[in-house]
Amino acid sequence: MSRIVIVGGGIIGSSTAYHLARAGCAADVIVVEPDPTYEFAATPRATGGVRLQHSVRENMEMSLYGDAVYSGFAEHVTGGKVAYDPQFKRIGYLYQVKGAGNVELLQADAEMQRSLGVEVDILDRATLRQRYPSFVFDAVDAAALSPDGQIDPHGALMGMRSAAEGLGITYLKDRVVGLDVANGRVTTAHLESGRTLSVDTIVNAANCWSPGICGMVGMPVPIAPMPRHQFFFDSRAEIETIPAMRGDDGFSFRPHSLGYLCGHSRHGEPFGFNWEQDHKVFEQELWPRLAERCPAFEAIKLKGGWVGHYDMNPLDGNMVLDRFHKVPNFILAAGFSGHGLMHAPAVGRAIKEMILEGGFRSIDLSRFSYRRIEENEPIPDNGPRA
Ligand SMILES: Cc1cc2nc3c(=O)[nH]c(=O)nc-3n(C[C@H](O)[C@H](O)[C@H](O)COP(=O)(O)OP(=O)(O)OC[C@H]3O[C@@H](n4cnc5c(N)ncnc54)[C@H](O)[C@@H]3O)c2cc1C
């Protein structure tokens, strides 16, 4: 019997398992996931944005499949049952830029996005002021508005996992601690419990922990955990309904539950796990910026927050999805740098195609190769980034 071992049962591992199960291989697949509560996993800590604005075409194509799967979850994934629901809402996304060069790039990207069927509008400053009267757009020359979705990441993860389990996939509560390699192939996975699994193909979907798994087969990767802070606040003053908003300086906030969520990466801090959230960062750095953009946000109340970690690929902020050429039955799917939830359905489908169909079939994802890491050749990407 061939055995496909998936390391990590987050949204990437679970989507891969689900797509393999749909193709009739459930009996050959084992997902190894040490923590069924997913306390430190990235997936339940995500914001939940399913973004339809990227400047890399393949990222757009992946988002569109993610949008279709999450917005039609009961129909696509759970066969009509809704024990877990990603609660897809089409809230929209407004990406704002300054400077003639950036406006040109925005327009070129919007054309590519429209060619894929996404309704993207470019709004000038006057239109922005009219549509969002509570906001200040003095430092914005144009913005692109797209009909993006937002989901509940935990609902999506548990929905995908339970759909995979419903199709016969086994999840082992265990941890991969070692891999045997012989003649350029992974032959055995060693688990923390002492158990061993024979391996035909192994998929490394361990996100921030994936570099350690890569190390077991001698595959150097630059991927590392980058803390991403989320601050949840509510506003005393009523304002108009807004989409997720982001500037080309990376500052972003979005409606969330009965308030708003402000996301923040502390660029310049060394990579690594750091779970501490310093509320002074919100009070001293983010709140003034929020109030500058929306004077009504002078009267807000910080209600809480959390920290998660991007599996950051510092080369170009895009995933690595490839077989390791020195150990070709080892597949790496990591380095999502903040896009992994929206792209998980497409990545799971793509890994199924790599394993069962000999290569990418639905979307050509060959640009996300490991070779570009070895050759230090970033994918050009001027879209919204981490
Ligand atoms: C704050 C924040 C906001 C984000 N917002 C968005 C967003 O709006 N939209 C979007 O698309 N993406 C977003 N992301 C990114 C997204 O969350 C991730 O890209 C995605 O969840 C990655 O899924 P994963 O399955 O690879 O990782 P994870 O969910 O981290 O799963 C990896 C799993 O591997 C397991 N594991 C670790 N070591 C081992 C081992 N040795 N053996 C077996 N298993 C192991 C872990 O227990 C974990 O459960 C955000 C991320 C963060 C942190």
The ligand as an SDF file (V2000), in Angstrom:
LIG
                    3D

 53 58  0  0  0  0  0  0  0  0999 V2000
   -2.4090   36.9720   12.6480 C   0  0  0  0  0  0  0  0  0  0  0  0
   -2.5410   36.2700   11.3270 C   0  0  0  0  0  0  0  0  0  0  0  0
   -3.4590   36.7360   10.3930 C   0  0  0  0  0  0  0  0  0  0  0  0
   -3.6020   36.0650    9.1810 C   0  0  0  0  0  0  0  0  0  0  0  0
   -4.5630   36.4900    8.3150 N   0  0  0  0  0  0  0  0  0  0  0  0
   -4.7620   35.7890    7.1650 C   0  0  0  0  0  0  0  0  0  0  0  0
   -5.8000   36.1610    6.2900 C   0  0  0  0  0  0  0  0  0  0  0  0
   -6.5410   37.1200    6.5440 O   0  0  0  0  0  0  0  0  0  0  0  0
   -5.9620   35.4390    5.1580 N   0  0  0  0  0  0  0  0  0  0  0  0
   -5.1680   34.3720    4.8440 C   0  0  0  0  0  0  0  0  0  0  0  0
   -5.3470   33.7760    3.7970 O   0  0  0  0  0  0  0  0  0  0  0  0
   -4.1830   34.0040    5.6650 N   0  0  0  0  0  0  0  0  0  0  0  0
   -3.9580   34.6820    6.8110 C   0  0  0  0  0  0  0  0  0  0  0  0
   -2.9650   34.3020    7.6550 N   0  0  0  0  0  0  0  0  0  0  0  0
   -2.0890   33.1950    7.2550 C   0  0  0  0  0  0  0  0  0  0  0  0
   -2.7410   31.8620    7.5050 C   0  0  0  0  0  0  0  0  0  0  0  0
   -3.2220   31.7980    8.8220 O   0  0  0  0  0  0  0  0  0  0  0  0
   -1.7180   30.7500    7.3000 C   0  0  0  0  0  0  0  0  0  0  0  0
   -1.0160   30.9360    6.0840 O   0  0  0  0  0  0  0  0  0  0  0  0
   -2.4000   29.3830    7.2360 C   0  0  0  0  0  0  0  0  0  0  0  0
   -3.2620   29.2250    8.3360 O   0  0  0  0  0  0  0  0  0  0  0  0
   -1.3390   28.3100    7.2250 C   0  0  0  0  0  0  0  0  0  0  0  0
   -1.9560   27.0620    7.4360 O   0  0  0  0  0  0  0  0  0  0  0  0
   -1.0470   25.8230    7.7910 P   0  0  0  0  0  0  0  0  0  0  0  0
   -1.9250   24.6320    7.8120 O   0  0  0  0  0  0  0  0  0  0  0  0
    0.1520   25.8250    6.9070 O   0  0  0  0  0  0  0  0  0  0  0  0
   -0.4630   26.1620    9.2300 O   0  0  0  0  0  0  0  0  0  0  0  0
   -0.9730   25.8860   10.7170 P   0  0  0  0  0  0  0  0  0  0  0  0
   -2.3840   26.2190   10.8920 O   0  0  0  0  0  0  0  0  0  0  0  0
    0.0190   26.5540   11.6200 O   0  0  0  0  0  0  0  0  0  0  0  0
   -0.8280   24.3190   10.8510 O   0  0  0  0  0  0  0  0  0  0  0  0
    0.4350   23.7010   10.9490 C   0  0  0  0  0  0  0  0  0  0  0  0
    0.2720   22.5390   11.8970 C   0  0  0  0  0  0  0  0  0  0  0  0
    1.4870   21.7910   11.9340 O   0  0  0  0  0  0  0  0  0  0  0  0
    1.5400   21.1890   13.1870 C   0  0  0  0  0  0  0  0  0  0  0  0
    2.9180   20.7190   13.4530 N   0  0  0  0  0  0  0  0  0  0  0  0
    3.9780   21.4570   13.8520 C   0  0  0  0  0  0  0  0  0  0  0  0
    5.0610   20.6710   14.0050 N   0  0  0  0  0  0  0  0  0  0  0  0
    4.6850   19.4200   13.6820 C   0  0  0  0  0  0  0  0  0  0  0  0
    5.3600   18.1720   13.6520 C   0  0  0  0  0  0  0  0  0  0  0  0
    6.6620   18.0630   13.9750 N   0  0  0  0  0  0  0  0  0  0  0  0
    4.6650   17.0630   13.3200 N   0  0  0  0  0  0  0  0  0  0  0  0
    3.3510   17.1530   12.9660 C   0  0  0  0  0  0  0  0  0  0  0  0
    2.6640   18.3200   12.9680 N   0  0  0  0  0  0  0  0  0  0  0  0
    3.3300   19.4380   13.3200 C   0  0  0  0  0  0  0  0  0  0  0  0
    1.0850   22.2640   14.1370 C   0  0  0  0  0  0  0  0  0  0  0  0
    0.6100   21.7040   15.3730 O   0  0  0  0  0  0  0  0  0  0  0  0
   -0.0010   22.9630   13.3400 C   0  0  0  0  0  0  0  0  0  0  0  0
   -1.2980   22.5550   13.7210 O   0  0  0  0  0  0  0  0  0  0  0  0
   -2.7940   34.9390    8.8760 C   0  0  0  0  0  0  0  0  0  0  0  0
   -1.8710   34.4740    9.8160 C   0  0  0  0  0  0  0  0  0  0  0  0
   -1.7490   35.1230   11.0310 C   0  0  0  0  0  0  0  0  0  0  0  0
   -0.7700   34.5980   12.0180 C   0  0  0  0  0  0  0  0  0  0  0  0
  1  2  1  0
  2  3  1  0
  2 52  2  0
  3  4  2  0
  4  5  1  0
  4 50  1  0
  5  6  2  0
  6  7  1  0
  6 13  1  0
  7  8  2  0
  7  9  1  0
  9 10  1  0
 10 11  2  0
 10 12  1  0
 12 13  2  0
 13 14  1  0
 14 15  1  0
 14 50  1  0
 15 16  1  0
 16 17  1  0
 16 18  1  0
 18 19  1  0
 18 20  1  0
 20 21  1  0
 20 22  1  0
 22 23  1  0
 23 24  1  0
 24 25  2  0
 24 26  1  0
 24 27  1  0
 27 28  1  0
 28 29  2  0
 28 30  1  0
 28 31  1  0
 31 32  1  0
 32 33  1  0
 33 34  1  0
 33 48  1  0
 34 35  1  0
 35 36  1  0
 35 46  1  0
 36 37  1  0
 36 45  1  0
 37 38  2  0
 38 39  1  0
 39 40  1  0
 39 45  2  0
 40 41  1  0
 40 42  2  0
 42 43  1  0
 43 44  2  0
 44 45  1  0
 46 47  1  0
 46 48  1  0
 48 49  1  0
 50 51  2  0
 51 52  1  0
 52 53  1  0
M  END
$$$$
